[in-house]
Amino acid sequence: MSNDAPVMTSHRPYLLRALYEWIADNGMTPHLLVDAMQAGVRVPAHTVKEGRVVLNVADRAVSRLEMDNDAVRFTARFGGVSHPVLVPISAILAIYARETGQGMALPEDVTGTPPPDDADDNGLGASDQGDTSDDDPDGRPPSDGGSAPPRRGHLRVVK
């Protein structure tokens, strides 16, 4: 595979929007796990715990929700007070359904990284490019929707 291949835009916002729609279509409550320490994140300071925040982004919980290729923006009430929220796509670690825990830790962005010279014939590159286990807050791989019960307790719901 040639290193002069066109560079594609980030796939993270597309995954985020697709998973959001999937969770909402199934009548569940989408939550975002956010690295609140990254540059550009604007959330109320009192909601941040250990550098992270969990945001309920269900239609009934937010107003003026926008998910574009750069950021997620909305207005929500925290402790009864309305706050504007801005989360760059790069700061979103995972999206999941509150009720089941099903969702996905978003993979690292590989935009601008040329594929390795030893790329497989399928064009996907090395097999470790899709490994996202480091993105999960407790170091475990994300749930694949199998028969294992959903993990609970390591994330907090922010209302």
C-alpha angles and dihedrals in degrees: 000000000000122000090221092073114131115270113242126215120255116291093204098087091049092051090046094052092045093050092045090054092046092051093046093045088056092054094250131131114254116219128186123213106212134191096227092190095068119104115268098025111135114188130134107281093227090063094060116099121181090345094305137092133193114217126198104219099177115138091247092052101049140037130216094014112189124181111183131157093275107039150349113246131183145132120247140167118250115184089348094304121111115235133179111236127203122182121176112224090241090062094056109100100177146350121212144158112260093215098052106015089232116143139087143280102230113243122242113271113255096185112145094013111122115228116260117264090241093058116155119253089253090072095238096110125220117000093238093064091087095050107120101163091114090061093064111096095230097039095250121123115261119266114270094201092258127140095285113112115252115267113241137176102053094082128056127213113236113206 
